[in-house]
Amino acid sequence: MSRTYRRRSERHEYRWVLRDLVFASDRLGEIRIDRNSSQGRRAIARFHSDAEFTMRCAAPRWYRRVFDHRLRTLNDRELRRWLCDPGYDPVQQVRHRHRANWSWW
């Protein structure tokens, strides 16, 4: 199922997209952009493209690799400890695919 088909009835709020922050006279100001102007259409197109940076983006690859390596090492250590001592109750950490991203932010 294509992304366009999934999002066909989705409504977007462009309040954050159609603004430009300007620093003038020691204050931060906000300028509204008209959605029908060329600059407004460009801002909306960038918002819908994959190039837009949002908080939903993933952590860097190097961080996810280190995070996953630490988790695998911890689980491996628990398993080896249980193999040496069958009376030991191992506690395995379950890997969630977004766990590294949550710890990154």
Buried (B, 14 or more C-beta within 10 A) or exposed (E): EEEEEEEEEEEEEEEEBBEEEEEEEEEEEEEEBEEEEEEBEEBBEEBEEEEEEEEEEEBEEEBBEEBEEEBEEEBEEBEEEBEEEEEEEEEEEEEEEEBBBEEBE
